[in-house]
């Protein structure tokens, strides 16, 4: 009975936007966390269907049950593995079992489906599917050929380089491909568990989502370069950068959370990374003019975000555009913009990758647009990976987006900025108009990331009167040309 009480309490808190699912589940102190998490997630997934069944049978009118208590009980009765509790609740729900089962059957007939999962909206069905299991070959310790040979000896079947995403979707058993977009990335069926495998334990492969491999791959610093990983923990991207560098050069990695940094240190040790310099420091407090960073030409910026793209967090139900507080998104975007503006202040910077695991435009294209408003004379947005199927929202189609349905990955966003050459002329067609630029609040309430206002923050957009004066100055020249 405690299981259903806790699950109903968490559903109440989710409706009131009191926290993320995982946080609420772990804070519940329930003995079987996995069982509780699964029940909450599955009940959320079928929430509208359960409500329809409960309402049509009049279950709440006849009994003193709250809706969320009824949902978790009816889910386990009709869709799950049976009601697990004893006592009065089980007796009550079993009393109405025939009526509830009949309501479910009528609903299937009405919608012309035979399976429970077919009752879900197509978007939820796609979101509910797990992406394949991706394993990046750690070239600091081994080679792709050696990893493939090792797996073959264990009975795996190597199918070569995939030619389409459809091939990756159809993987099953002990078969695997090399990814069609990213070299050194092996792709296995979704339920493949490699956490206990020797290759993972020894650091020869890194279990990392494909979308998360994009930033280091696209930044592509040459061996010997000086690179900054601005918000580095938990460290998979850092280890990937070190592999791209071949452990030659200097890799500065920063993060505010000491526990995450400690875990990251262990991960980098296992991966054989030696070119790094870790610091428990806020990236925004770095002085771009510090001689230590005088040779930094590459920066990977993956700042804290809403995490709304992460598969398995039920984001389609809890982080949809209508459910995420606008103030929270504005605060995150303000913090991300400050980080991006600050990164572009490093005097030798040539290339920067900005990425998030968010699906929200405010944190992605909106931040890039606002940044280019200030820095467009010095930096340009670069088109990347033309073969990638999902692009940024227009007009920023140079950027990449990723999603479970389109790319078989977590939700992700990537933009690449490069410094303009001294003689390069600014493009005639402006990337954004005044109306396109998103304004952000001056202060951010992002936990552990809020900062005192500093000269490094974005300057306000020019006032309307200044714009008019600029246009008046240009007008005579235009008349002469005509």
C-alpha positions in Angstrom: 0.0 0.0 0.0 2.9 2.3 0.7 4.0 2.0 -2.9 0.8 3.5 -4.2 0.7 6.2 -1.5 4.2 7.4 -2.5 3.5 7.2 -6.2 0.3 9.3 -5.8 2.2 11.9 -3.7 4.8 12.2 -6.4 2.2 12.6 -9.1 0.6 15.4 -7.0 4.0 17.2 -6.7 4.6 16.8 -10.5 1.3 18.5 -11.2 2.2 21.3 -8.8 5.7 21.6 -10.6 7.5 20.9 -7.3 10.4 19.1 -8.9 11.7 16.6 -11.5 10.6 13.0 -11.4 13.9 11.5 -10.5 14.5 14.0 -7.7 11.1 13.5 -6.2 11.4 9.7 -6.4 14.9 9.7 -4.7 13.7 12.1 -2.1 10.8 9.9 -1.2 13.1 7.5 0.7 11.0 4.6 -0.6 12.9 1.3 -0.2 12.5 0.1 -3.8 13.4 3.2 -5.9 13.3 1.4 -9.2 9.9 0.0 -8.6 8.5 3.4 -7.6 10.2 5.2 -10.5 8.8 2.7 -13.0 5.2 3.0 -11.6 5.3 6.8 -11.6 6.7 7.0 -15.2 4.3 4.4 -16.6 1.3 6.0 -14.9 2.3 9.4 -16.3 2.6 7.9 -19.8 -0.9 6.5 -19.7 -2.4 9.3 -17.6 -5.0 10.6 -20.1 -6.2 7.0 -20.9 -6.4 6.2 -17.2 -8.4 9.3 -16.5 -10.8 8.5 -19.3 -11.4 5.0 -17.9 -11.8 6.2 -14.3 -14.2 8.9 -15.3 -16.3 6.7 -17.6 -16.8 4.1 -14.8 -17.6 6.6 -12.1 -14.9 5.1 -9.8 -14.2 8.3 -7.9 -17.9 9.1 -7.3 -18.5 5.7 -5.7 -15.4 5.6 -3.5 -13.3 7.9 -1.5 -10.3 7.9 -3.8 -8.2 10.8 -5.1 -7.6 10.8 -8.8 -3.8 10.1 -8.6 -4.4 7.2 -6.2 -6.9 5.8 -8.6 -4.5 6.2 -11.5 -1.7 4.2 -10.0 -4.1 1.4 -8.8 -5.9 1.2 -12.2 -2.6 1.3 -14.1 -1.3 -1.8 -12.2 -4.6 -3.6 -12.5 -5.1 -3.1 -16.2 -1.7 -2.4 -17.8 0.9 -3.3 -15.2 1.6 -6.6 -13.4 -1.4 -6.6 -11.1 -2.2 -4.7 -7.9 0.6 -5.4 -5.4 -0.9 -4.1 -2.1 -3.3 -5.7 0.3 -6.0 -4.2 2.5 -8.9 -2.0 1.7 -7.5 -0.5 -1.5 -7.0 -3.9 -3.2 -10.4 -5.1 -2.2 -11.9 -1.9 -3.6 -10.1 -2.0 -6.9 -10.8 -5.7 -7.4 -14.5 -5.1 -6.7 -14.6 -2.9 -9.8 -12.2 -4.9 -11.9 -14.8 -6.2 -14.4 -16.1 -2.7 -15.1 -12.6 -1.3 -15.5 -11.6 -4.0 -17.9 -14.7 -3.5 -19.9 -14.0 0.2 -20.2 -10.5 -0.5 -21.5 -11.8 -3.0 -24.0 -14.4 -0.4 -25.3 -11.7 2.2 -25.6 -9.6 -0.2 -27.8 -12.5 -1.0 -30.0 -13.4 2.7 -30.3 -9.8 3.6 -31.4 -9.4 0.4 -33.5 -6.3 -0.9 -31.7 -5.5 -4.2 -30.1 -2.5 -3.3 -27.8 -2.5 -1.1 -24.8 0.6 0.9 -26.1 -1.3 1.6 -29.3 -3.7 3.8 -27.3 -0.8 6.3 -26.7 -0.3 9.3 -29.0 2.2 8.6 -31.7 4.6 11.2 -30.2 4.5 9.4 -26.8 5.1 6.1 -28.6 8.2 7.5 -30.3 9.5 9.1 -27.1 9.0 5.9 -25.2 11.3 4.0 -27.5 14.8 3.7 -26.3 17.6 4.9 -28.7 20.2 2.3 -29.5 23.1 1.7 -27.2 26.1 3.8 -28.3 29.7 3.0 -27.3 32.5 5.3 -28.3 35.9 3.7 -28.9 38.5 5.4 -26.7 41.4 5.8 -29.0 43.7 6.8 -26.1 43.7 3.1 -25.1 42.8 1.1 -28.1 41.7 1.1 -31.7 38.3 0.5 -33.4 39.7 -2.6 -35.1 40.9 -4.1 -31.8 37.5 -3.5 -30.1 35.6 -5.1 -33.0 37.9 -8.1 -33.0 37.5 -8.5 -29.2 33.7 -8.4 -29.5 33.7 -10.9 -32.4 35.6 -13.4 -30.3 32.8 -13.0 -27.7 30.1 -14.0 -30.2 29.0 -10.5 -31.5 28.4 -10.0 -35.2 29.9 -6.9 -36.8 27.7 -5.6 -39.6 30.1 -2.9 -40.9 29.3 0.8 -41.3 25.6 1.5 -41.2 24.1 3.2 -44.3 20.9 4.5 -42.7 19.1 5.1 -39.4 16.6 2.4 -40.3 19.4 -0.2 -40.1 20.2 1.0 -36.6 16.5 0.7 -35.6 16.4 -2.9 -36.7 19.3 -4.1 -34.6 18.7 -7.1 -32.4 20.6 -9.7 -30.5 24.4 -9.5 -30.4 24.8 -7.6 -33.7 26.3 -4.1 -34.0 27.2 -1.5 -36.5 29.7 1.4 -36.9 27.7 4.6 -36.9 27.0 6.3 -40.3 27.8 9.8 -39.1 30.5 9.6 -36.4 33.7 7.5 -36.8 34.7 5.3 -33.8 31.1 5.1 -32.5 29.7 1.6 -32.3 25.9 1.0 -32.2 24.2 -1.9 -30.4 20.5 -2.8 -29.8 18.8 -0.6 -27.2 18.8 -3.1 -24.3 22.5 -4.1 -24.6 24.1 -3.6 -21.2 27.8 -3.1 -21.4 28.4 -1.6 -17.9 30.0 -4.8 -16.6 31.9 -5.6 -19.8 35.7 -5.6 -19.6 36.1 -3.1 -22.4 34.0 -0.6 -20.5 35.6 -1.3 -17.1 39.0 -1.0 -18.6 38.2 2.3 -20.3 38.5 1.0 -23.8 35.0 2.1 -24.7 32.9 5.0 -23.3 29.2 4.6 -23.0 28.0 7.9 -24.5 24.9 8.9 -26.4 25.6 9.7 -30.0 24.3 13.3 -29.7 26.7 13.9 -26.8 29.6 12.9 -29.1 28.8 15.7 -31.6 30.4 18.6 -29.7 34.0 17.3 -29.4 33.8 15.7 -32.9 32.7 19.0 -34.5 35.1 21.2 -32.5 37.9 19.0 -33.8 41.0 20.7 -32.2 44.3 19.7 -33.7 46.9 17.8 -31.6 48.8 20.2 -29.4 46.0 22.8 -29.2 44.9 24.5 -26.0 41.3 23.9 -25.3 38.7 24.9 -22.7 35.9 22.7 -21.6 33.9 25.3 -19.8 31.2 23.3 -17.9 32.9 19.9 -18.0 31.4 17.4 -15.6 30.6 14.5 -15.7 33.5 14.3 -18.2 32.5 12.2 -21.3 33.0 15.2 -23.6 36.2 16.0 -21.9 37.6 12.5 -22.4 36.4 12.7 -26.1 38.3 16.0 -26.5 41.4 14.4 -25.1 41.1 11.6 -27.6 40.7 14.0 -30.4 43.9 15.8 -29.2 45.7 12.5 -28.8 46.6 13.6 -25.3 48.8 16.3 -26.8 48.3 20.0 -25.9 46.4 21.4 -22.9 42.8 20.8 -21.9 41.4 23.1 -19.2 38.2 21.7 -17.6 36.0 23.6 -15.2 33.0 22.8 -13.1 31.4 24.3 -10.0 30.2 21.0 -8.4 33.1 19.4 -6.4 31.3 16.0 -6.2 30.8 15.9 -10.0 34.4 17.0 -10.5 35.6 14.2 -8.2 33.6 11.6 -10.2 35.0 13.2 -13.4 38.5 12.8 -12.2 38.0 9.1 -11.7 36.4 8.8 -15.2 39.3 10.6 -16.9 41.8 8.4 -15.0 40.1 5.3 -16.3 40.0 6.7 -19.8 43.8 7.4 -19.8 43.5 11.2 -20.1 46.7 13.0 -19.2 46.6 16.4 -21.0 43.9 17.9 -18.7 43.9 20.4 -15.9 40.8 20.3 -13.7 39.6 23.2 -11.6 36.6 23.5 -9.2 35.9 27.0 -10.6 33.1 29.0 -12.2 33.9 29.5 -15.8 32.5 33.0 -15.6 35.1 34.0 -13.1 38.0 33.2 -15.5 39.9 36.2 -16.8 40.3 35.8 -20.6 43.5 37.9 -20.4 45.1 35.5 -18.0 48.5 34.4 -19.6 47.6 30.7 -18.8 44.8 30.9 -21.5 46.7 33.0 -24.0 47.0 30.1 -26.4 43.4 28.9 -26.1 41.9 28.7 -29.6 39.1 26.2 -29.0 36.2 26.2 -26.5 33.5 23.6 -25.8 30.6 25.2 -24.0 27.9 22.9 -22.8 26.3 24.9 -19.9 23.6 23.7 -17.5 20.2 23.6 -19.1 16.7 22.2 -18.5 17.8 18.7 -19.6 14.5 18.5 -21.5 16.0 16.4 -24.2 17.1 13.5 -22.1 15.2 10.3 -23.0 13.7 8.4 -20.0 12.9 11.5 -18.0 9.2 11.6 -19.3 9.9 15.1 -20.6 7.0 14.9 -23.1 4.7 15.0 -20.0 6.7 17.1 -17.6 8.9 19.4 -19.6 6.6 20.3 -22.6 6.7 23.9 -23.7 3.5 24.6 -21.9 4.5 23.0 -18.6 8.0 24.5 -18.1 7.8 27.8 -16.3 8.7 30.6 -18.6 10.7 32.3 -15.8 12.8 29.2 -15.4 13.6 29.1 -19.2 14.4 32.8 -19.2 16.8 32.3 -16.2 18.6 29.4 -17.9 18.8 31.3 -21.2 20.3 34.4 -19.4 22.9 32.2 -17.7 23.7 30.4 -21.0 24.0 33.7 -22.9 26.4 35.1 -20.3 28.6 32.0 -20.6 28.6 32.3 -24.4 29.4 36.0 -24.4 32.2 35.4 -21.9 33.7 32.5 -24.0 33.9 34.8 -27.0 36.1 37.2 -25.1 39.1 35.0 -25.1 41.5 36.8 -27.4 43.0 33.9 -29.4 39.7 32.0 -29.7 39.1 30.6 -33.3 36.3 28.1 -32.9 33.6 27.5 -30.3 30.9 24.8 -29.9 27.8 25.7 -28.0 25.6 22.7 -27.1 22.7 21.8 -24.8 20.6 18.7 -24.1 17.5 20.9 -24.3 14.7 20.9 -26.8 13.6 24.5 -26.0 14.2 27.2 -28.5 14.8 29.7 -25.7 18.0 27.8 -24.7 19.2 27.0 -28.2 18.5 29.2 -31.2 17.4 32.1 -29.0 20.7 32.2 -27.1 22.7 32.0 -30.4 20.7 34.8 -32.0 21.1 37.1 -29.0 24.9 36.4 -28.9 25.4 37.1 -32.6 23.6 40.4 -32.1 26.6 41.5 -30.2 29.4 39.5 -31.8 28.4 39.1 -35.4 31.2 41.4 -36.6 33.9 39.1 -35.0 32.2 35.7 -35.2 30.1 33.8 -37.7 27.8 30.8 -37.5 29.2 27.9 -39.4 27.1 25.2 -41.2 28.1 21.8 -39.8 27.6 18.1 -40.8 25.4 18.6 -43.9 24.3 14.9 -43.8 22.7 15.3 -40.4 18.9 14.9 -40.8 17.6 17.4 -38.2 18.6 21.1 -38.4 18.2 24.1 -36.2 15.0 26.2 -36.4 14.9 28.7 -39.3 16.8 30.8 -40.0 19.6 29.1 -38.0 19.6 26.0 -40.1 23.4 26.0 -39.8 22.9 24.5 -36.3 22.1 20.9 -35.5 19.2 19.4 -33.5 18.8 15.9 -32.4 15.8 13.9 -31.1 14.7 10.3 -30.5 12.3 10.3 -33.5 14.6 11.9 -36.1 18.1 10.9 -35.1 17.7 8.0 -32.6 19.4 10.0 -29.9 18.6 12.1 -26.9 17.3 15.6 -27.6 20.3 17.9 -28.3 21.3 21.1 -29.9 24.7 22.1 -31.4 26.0 25.4 -32.9 29.5 26.2 -34.1 30.9 29.7 -34.1 34.2 30.7 -35.8 36.2 33.9 -35.7 36.0 35.9 -38.9 39.3 36.5 -40.7 40.6 40.1 -40.6 39.6 40.7 -44.3 36.3 39.0 -44.2 33.3 41.2 -45.0 30.1 41.0 -43.0 27.4 39.1 -44.9 24.9 41.5 -46.6 21.8 39.6 -45.4 21.5 40.0 -41.6 21.1 36.8 -39.7 18.5 38.3 -37.4 16.4 41.4 -37.4 15.7 43.6 -34.4 12.4 41.8 -33.8 14.1 38.3 -33.8 16.4 39.0 -30.9 15.2 37.7 -27.6 15.8 39.8 -24.5 16.8 38.1 -21.3 16.4 39.2 -17.7 19.4 40.9 -16.1 19.7 38.3 -13.4 19.3 34.6 -13.4 18.0 32.5 -10.6 19.7 29.3 -11.8 20.8 27.4 -8.7 24.6 27.4 -8.2 25.0 29.4 -11.4 23.7 32.9 -10.6 26.4 35.6 -10.8 26.8 39.2 -9.8 26.5 41.6 -12.7 29.9 42.1 -14.4 31.3 43.9 -17.4 31.4 40.5 -19.1 27.6 40.3 -19.4 25.9 41.2 -22.6 25.4 44.8 -23.3 21.8 46.0 -23.9 20.6 46.3 -27.4 20.9 49.8 -29.0 17.9 52.1 -28.3 15.5 52.9 -31.0 16.7 56.5 -31.1 20.3 55.3 -31.8 19.1 53.0 -34.6 17.2 55.9 -36.2 20.3 58.1 -36.0 22.4 55.4 -37.7 19.8 55.1 -40.5 19.8 58.9 -41.0 23.6 58.8 -41.4 23.5 56.1 -44.0 20.7 57.7 -46.0 22.7 60.2 -48.1 25.1 57.5 -49.1 22.3 55.3 -50.3 20.9 58.2 -52.3 24.2 58.8 -54.0 24.3 55.1 -55.0 20.9 55.4 -56.5 
